[in-house]
Amino acid sequence: MTEPELYVELTQIFRAVFADDDIVLRPETNADDVEGWDSFTHLNLMIAVEMHFGIKLRTTEVDGMANVADLAKVILSRAEAQT
């Protein structure tokens, strides 16, 4: 999976979790940029990501994420490890 393909999939997940079809993700997008991104929706988002990509995120990974680029980096590294 390429990074642009990943961002398309992540955008779909974000739009579903936040019920907002206008979300446009950029690498620097963070919780301050998305209305309603609180601790509860963060958990829902991480679960949706895990289910979609068939991965299990570690607590240390989630705690270290400052923006969407950090999330993408973890997903891509997992995808590379599985191939």
N, C-alpha and C positions, 0 to 999 in steps of 0.2 A: 504494500500500500504506500502510495506517495503522500507527502505532506498535504498537498492540495486536496487529494481525495479524503484524507483524514478530516480536514477542516469542513468539508461538505457534510460528512457523516456527523461530526460533532455539532455542527450548526443545526442539523435535524434533531439531534438529541436535546440540545438547549431549547429549541423552539417548542418541543413537546413538553419538556419538564416545566418550562416557564409559561406555557400557553401563550406564546408571543411569536407570531410569524415574521415580525420585523427585526428580530435579532440578527445581527451580522457580526460574526466573530472575527477578531484579529488576534494575533499572538499576544498583544498586551492587554486584551480584555480581562477584567477581573471583577470581583463581586461588586465593587463600587460602580461599575458600568452597566449592570443589569438590574433593572427594577425587580425587587422581590427576592434577590439572591441573599438569603439569610442562612442560618445554620441548618434549618430544617430542609430547605430546598437544596442546600449543598449536599446533604446526605442523599436525598432523592436523585440528584444529578450523578453522584458517584456510583450509586446502585445502577442507574440507567446505563452509565458508561460500562460498568462491569458486565452487565447482562448483554449489551450490544456487542462488545468486543470479546466476550468470553474470557475475561481476565479477572483476577482478584487483586485489588489495589491494597498495598500495605499502608498501615496507619502512618508510618514515617514518610511515605511517598505523598500521601494526601496532605499531611501537615506541612510539607515542604513546597507545596504548590502555591505560587503567588499569582499566577495568571494562566490563561489558556495554553500558552506556549509550553509551560511546565507540564501540564496535563498531556499535551500532544507528545512531548518528549518521552514520557513514561509509556504511553500507548505504543509509540513507534518502536521503542526498545523492546517491548514485550513481543511485538509482531516479528521483529528480527530474530529474537531468541527462539521463536516457535518454528522458524523455517530452517 
